[in-house]
């Protein structure tokens, strides 16, 4: 699991919205809405954490 500073972890939880699209604050990738939890998930950052 990748260790991240607390500051980076907090920023990741606050998506940047550009128009109608939510972007990851860490890597800039387009966020996807999780159907169960209704939270935004980053396909790039979250996939790195699960490996």
Gaussian input, Z-matrix of N, CA and C with variables (Angstrom, degrees):
# hf/3-21g

backbone

0 1
 N
 C     1     B1
 C     2     B2     1     A1
 N     3     B3     2     A2     1     D1
 C     4     B4     3     A3     2     D2
 C     5     B5     4     A4     3     D3
 N     6     B6     5     A5     4     D4
 C     7     B7     6     A6     5     D5
 C     8     B8     7     A7     6     D6
 N     9     B9     8     A8     7     D7
 C    10    B10     9     A9     8     D8
 C    11    B11    10    A10     9     D9
 N    12    B12    11    A11    10    D10
 C    13    B13    12    A12    11    D11
 C    14    B14    13    A13    12    D12
 N    15    B15    14    A14    13    D13
 C    16    B16    15    A15    14    D14
 C    17    B17    16    A16    15    D15
 N    18    B18    17    A17    16    D16
 C    19    B19    18    A18    17    D17
 C    20    B20    19    A19    18    D18
 N    21    B21    20    A20    19    D19
 C    22    B22    21    A21    20    D20
 C    23    B23    22    A22    21    D21
 N    24    B24    23    A23    22    D22
 C    25    B25    24    A24    23    D23
 C    26    B26    25    A25    24    D24
 N    27    B27    26    A26    25    D25
 C    28    B28    27    A27    26    D26
 C    29    B29    28    A28    27    D27
 N    30    B30    29    A29    28    D28
 C    31    B31    30    A30    29    D29
 C    32    B32    31    A31    30    D30
 N    33    B33    32    A32    31    D31
 C    34    B34    33    A33    32    D32
 C    35    B35    34    A34    33    D33
 N    36    B36    35    A35    34    D34
 C    37    B37    36    A36    35    D35
 C    38    B38    37    A37    36    D36
 N    39    B39    38    A38    37    D37
 C    40    B40    39    A39    38    D38
 C    41    B41    40    A40    39    D39
 N    42    B42    41    A41    40    D40
 C    43    B43    42    A42    41    D41
 C    44    B44    43    A43    42    D42
 N    45    B45    44    A44    43    D43
 C    46    B46    45    A45    44    D44
 C    47    B47    46    A46    45    D45
 N    48    B48    47    A47    46    D46
 C    49    B49    48    A48    47    D47
 C    50    B50    49    A49    48    D48
 N    51    B51    50    A50    49    D49
 C    52    B52    51    A51    50    D50
 C    53    B53    52    A52    51    D51
 N    54    B54    53    A53    52    D52
 C    55    B55    54    A54    53    D53
 C    56    B56    55    A55    54    D54
 N    57    B57    56    A56    55    D55
 C    58    B58    57    A57    56    D56
 C    59    B59    58    A58    57    D57
 N    60    B60    59    A59    58    D58
 C    61    B61    60    A60    59    D59
 C    62    B62    61    A61    60    D60
 N    63    B63    62    A62    61    D61
 C    64    B64    63    A63    62    D62
 C    65    B65    64    A64    63    D63
 N    66    B66    65    A65    64    D64
 C    67    B67    66    A66    65    D65
 C    68    B68    67    A67    66    D66
 N    69    B69    68    A68    67    D67
 C    70    B70    69    A69    68    D68
 C    71    B71    70    A70    69    D69
 N    72    B72    71    A71    70    D70
 C    73    B73    72    A72    71    D71
 C    74    B74    73    A73    72    D72
 N    75    B75    74    A74    73    D73
 C    76    B76    75    A75    74    D74
 C    77    B77    76    A76    75    D75
 N    78    B78    77    A77    76    D76
 C    79    B79    78    A78    77    D77
 C    80    B80    79    A79    78    D78
 N    81    B81    80    A80    79    D79
 C    82    B82    81    A81    80    D80
 C    83    B83    82    A82    81    D81
 N    84    B84    83    A83    82    D82
 C    85    B85    84    A84    83    D83
 C    86    B86    85    A85    84    D84
 N    87    B87    86    A86    85    D85
 C    88    B88    87    A87    86    D86
 C    89    B89    88    A88    87    D87
 N    90    B90    89    A89    88    D88
 C    91    B91    90    A90    89    D89
 C    92    B92    91    A91    90    D90
 N    93    B93    92    A92    91    D91
 C    94    B94    93    A93    92    D92
 C    95    B95    94    A94    93    D93
 N    96    B96    95    A95    94    D94
 C    97    B97    96    A96    95    D95
 C    98    B98    97    A97    96    D96
 N    99    B99    98    A98    97    D97
 C   100   B100    99    A99    98    D98
 C   101   B101   100   A100    99    D99
 N   102   B102   101   A101   100   D100
 C   103   B103   102   A102   101   D101
 C   104   B104   103   A103   102   D102
 N   105   B105   104   A104   103   D103
 C   106   B106   105   A105   104   D104
 C   107   B107   106   A106   105   D105
 N   108   B108   107   A107   106   D106
 C   109   B109   108   A108   107   D107
 C   110   B110   109   A109   108   D108
 N   111   B111   110   A110   109   D109
 C   112   B112   111   A111   110   D110
 C   113   B113   112   A112   111   D111
 N   114   B114   113   A113   112   D112
 C   115   B115   114   A114   113   D113
 C   116   B116   115   A115   114   D114
 N   117   B117   116   A116   115   D115
 C   118   B118   117   A117   116   D116
 C   119   B119   118   A118   117   D117
 N   120   B120   119   A119   118   D118
 C   121   B121   120   A120   119   D119
 C   122   B122   121   A121   120   D120
 N   123   B123   122   A122   121   D121
 C   124   B124   123   A123   122   D122
 C   125   B125   124   A124   123   D123
 N   126   B126   125   A125   124   D124
 C   127   B127   126   A126   125   D125
 C   128   B128   127   A127   126   D126
 N   129   B129   128   A128   127   D127
 C   130   B130   129   A129   128   D128
 C   131   B131   130   A130   129   D129
 N   132   B132   131   A131   130   D130
 C   133   B133   132   A132   131   D131
 C   134   B134   133   A133   132   D132
 N   135   B135   134   A134   133   D133
 C   136   B136   135   A135   134   D134
 C   137   B137   136   A136   135   D135
 N   138   B138   137   A137   136   D136
 C   139   B139   138   A138   137   D137
 C   140   B140   139   A139   138   D138
 N   141   B141   140   A140   139   D139
 C   142   B142   141   A141   140   D140
 C   143   B143   142   A142   141   D141
 N   144   B144   143   A143   142   D142
 C   145   B145   144   A144   143   D143
 C   146   B146   145   A145   144   D144
 N   147   B147   146   A146   145   D145
 C   148   B148   147   A147   146   D146
 C   149   B149   148   A148   147   D147
 N   150   B150   149   A149   148   D148
 C   151   B151   150   A150   149   D149
 C   152   B152   151   A151   150   D150

   B1=1.4491
   B2=1.5342
   B3=1.2898
   B4=1.4568
   B5=1.5287
   B6=1.3253
   B7=1.4667
   B8=1.5235
   B9=1.3126
   B10=1.4606
   B11=1.5154
   B12=1.3202
   B13=1.4615
   B14=1.5298
   B15=1.3066
   B16=1.4602
   B17=1.5221
   B18=1.3142
   B19=1.4650
   B20=1.5314
   B21=1.3279
   B22=1.4660
   B23=1.5227
   B24=1.3211
   B25=1.4589
   B26=1.5283
   B27=1.3208
   B28=1.4614
   B29=1.5257
   B30=1.3229
   B31=1.4597
   B32=1.5174
   B33=1.3224
   B34=1.4572
   B35=1.5226
   B36=1.3206
   B37=1.4563
   B38=1.5253
   B39=1.3337
   B40=1.4545
   B41=1.5250
   B42=1.3358
   B43=1.4596
   B44=1.5215
   B45=1.3152
   B46=1.4508
   B47=1.5192
   B48=1.3253
   B49=1.4624
   B50=1.5211
   B51=1.3212
   B52=1.4584
   B53=1.5171
   B54=1.3371
   B55=1.4584
   B56=1.5169
   B57=1.3121
   B58=1.4648
   B59=1.5198
   B60=1.3377
   B61=1.4576
   B62=1.5251
   B63=1.3250
   B64=1.4658
   B65=1.5205
   B66=1.3432
   B67=1.4586
   B68=1.5156
   B69=1.3237
   B70=1.4672
   B71=1.5276
   B72=1.3232
   B73=1.4573
   B74=1.5210
   B75=1.3276
   B76=1.4589
   B77=1.5250
   B78=1.3495
   B79=1.4601
   B80=1.5262
   B81=1.3325
   B82=1.4549
   B83=1.5188
   B84=1.3218
   B85=1.4652
   B86=1.5295
   B87=1.3215
   B88=1.4577
   B89=1.5295
   B90=1.3347
   B91=1.4563
   B92=1.5203
   B93=1.3255
   B94=1.4590
   B95=1.5279
   B96=1.3297
   B97=1.4687
   B98=1.5257
   B99=1.3368
   B100=1.4532
   B101=1.5229
   B102=1.3179
   B103=1.4607
   B104=1.5303
   B105=1.3241
   B106=1.4640
   B107=1.5236
   B108=1.3313
   B109=1.4575
   B110=1.5252
   B111=1.3304
   B112=1.4659
   B113=1.5251
   B114=1.3403
   B115=1.4583
   B116=1.5203
   B117=1.3358
   B118=1.4549
   B119=1.5198
   B120=1.3365
   B121=1.4556
   B122=1.5236
   B123=1.3105
   B124=1.4654
   B125=1.5306
   B126=1.3412
   B127=1.4610
   B128=1.5259
   B129=1.3273
   B130=1.4675
   B131=1.5273
   B132=1.3065
   B133=1.4771
   B134=1.5232
   B135=1.3286
   B136=1.4569
   B137=1.5184
   B138=1.3340
   B139=1.4632
   B140=1.5203
   B141=1.3526
   B142=1.4654
   B143=1.5118
   B144=1.3246
   B145=1.4605
   B146=1.5215
   B147=1.3302
   B148=1.4614
   B149=1.5172
   B150=1.3108
   B151=1.4752
   B152=1.5017
   A1=109.40
   A2=115.73
   A3=122.44
   A4=109.87
   A5=117.21
   A6=121.02
   A7=108.59
   A8=116.00
   A9=120.73
   A10=108.91
   A11=116.73
   A12=118.79
   A13=110.30
   A14=116.44
   A15=121.66
   A16=111.09
   A17=116.78
   A18=121.67
   A19=110.90
   A20=117.15
   A21=121.38
   A22=110.36
   A23=117.51
   A24=121.77
   A25=110.73
   A26=117.69
   A27=121.95
   A28=109.91
   A29=118.05
   A30=121.74
   A31=111.23
   A32=117.86
   A33=120.89
   A34=111.18
   A35=117.10
   A36=121.39
   A37=112.70
   A38=117.27
   A39=121.22
   A40=108.85
   A41=117.76
   A42=119.85
   A43=112.73
   A44=115.79
   A45=122.62
   A46=106.79
   A47=117.59
   A48=120.14
   A49=109.23
   A50=114.81
   A51=121.58
   A52=106.12
   A53=116.88
   A54=120.35
   A55=108.28
   A56=117.70
   A57=122.92
   A58=111.73
   A59=117.74
   A60=122.24
   A61=110.49
   A62=117.28
   A63=121.87
   A64=108.22
   A65=116.25
   A66=121.55
   A67=110.18
   A68=115.68
   A69=121.88
   A70=109.12
   A71=117.50
   A72=122.09
   A73=111.87
   A74=118.40
   A75=121.89
   A76=111.37
   A77=117.44
   A78=120.03
   A79=114.04
   A80=118.33
   A81=121.28
   A82=115.08
   A83=117.69
   A84=121.00
   A85=110.33
   A86=116.51
   A87=121.44
   A88=109.47
   A89=116.86
   A90=121.52
   A91=111.43
   A92=115.17
   A93=121.72
   A94=108.21
   A95=116.55
   A96=121.82
   A97=109.10
   A98=116.58
   A99=121.19
   A100=108.45
   A101=116.85
   A102=121.41
   A103=112.70
   A104=117.91
   A105=120.90
   A106=112.47
   A107=117.01
   A108=120.14
   A109=113.30
   A110=117.49
   A111=123.38
   A112=111.67
   A113=115.79
   A114=121.77
   A115=108.30
   A116=115.10
   A117=119.36
   A118=109.78
   A119=116.48
   A120=122.25
   A121=108.75
   A122=116.63
   A123=121.37
   A124=108.02
   A125=117.88
   A126=119.93
   A127=112.92
   A128=117.82
   A129=121.48
   A130=110.74
   A131=117.32
   A132=121.48
   A133=112.29
   A134=117.85
   A135=120.90
   A136=111.80
   A137=118.55
   A138=119.97
   A139=110.51
   A140=118.14
   A141=121.52
   A142=110.80
   A143=117.64
   A144=121.86
   A145=112.05
   A146=117.83
   A147=120.26
   A148=112.24
   A149=118.27
   A150=120.95
   A151=111.80
   D1=139.89
   D2=-178.09
   D3=-80.99
   D4=130.60
   D5=176.59
   D6=-88.70
   D7=134.53
   D8=178.90
   D9=-126.63
   D10=146.98
   D11=175.31
   D12=-63.62
   D13=152.49
   D14=-178.94
   D15=-56.61
   D16=-39.31
   D17=-179.31
   D18=-60.69
   D19=-44.29
   D20=179.13
   D21=-66.51
   D22=-38.23
   D23=179.69
   D24=-64.24
   D25=-40.18
   D26=179.10
   D27=-66.24
   D28=-43.67
   D29=-179.68
   D30=-63.01
   D31=-35.45
   D32=-178.83
   D33=-64.24
   D34=-30.47
   D35=-178.59
   D36=-77.33
   D37=-6.84
   D38=-179.86
   D39=-115.04
   D40=94.05
   D41=-177.62
   D42=-66.07
   D43=146.22
   D44=176.09
   D45=-92.94
   D46=123.97
   D47=-178.38
   D48=-100.84
   D49=125.71
   D50=177.44
   D51=-120.91
   D52=104.71
   D53=-173.67
   D54=70.91
   D55=-124.77
   D56=178.17
   D57=-100.19
   D58=-1.07
   D59=-175.85
   D60=-100.83
   D61=130.76
   D62=175.91
   D63=-91.00
   D64=131.46
   D65=-179.16
   D66=-115.70
   D67=147.99
   D68=177.84
   D69=-67.02
   D70=131.98
   D71=-179.89
   D72=-72.08
   D73=-19.27
   D74=-177.84
   D75=-89.19
   D76=-53.58
   D77=-173.20
   D78=-111.71
   D79=-13.05
   D80=177.98
   D81=86.24
   D82=4.31
   D83=179.62
   D84=-73.78
   D85=154.66
   D86=178.38
   D87=-71.46
   D88=129.23
   D89=-177.89
   D90=-82.10
   D91=151.38
   D92=177.75
   D93=-113.11
   D94=143.15
   D95=179.39
   D96=-85.28
   D97=125.22
   D98=176.17
   D99=-76.19
   D100=127.74
   D101=-175.04
   D102=-69.21
   D103=-30.44
   D104=-177.76
   D105=-82.95
   D106=-49.51
   D107=-175.36
   D108=-94.45
   D109=-11.23
   D110=-178.51
   D111=58.14
   D112=35.58
   D113=176.09
   D114=-112.45
   D115=153.77
   D116=175.51
   D117=-78.01
   D118=135.50
   D119=177.64
   D120=-124.05
   D121=138.43
   D122=177.16
   D123=-91.38
   D124=122.07
   D125=-179.96
   D126=-66.59
   D127=-22.54
   D128=-179.03
   D129=-86.87
   D130=-58.00
   D131=-176.33
   D132=-67.17
   D133=-43.05
   D134=-177.68
   D135=-69.17
   D136=-31.04
   D137=178.15
   D138=-72.12
   D139=-30.75
   D140=176.66
   D141=-67.76
   D142=-34.66
   D143=-178.22
   D144=-71.52
   D145=-30.06
   D146=-176.88
   D147=-81.47
   D148=-14.57
   D149=-179.51
   D150=-79.92

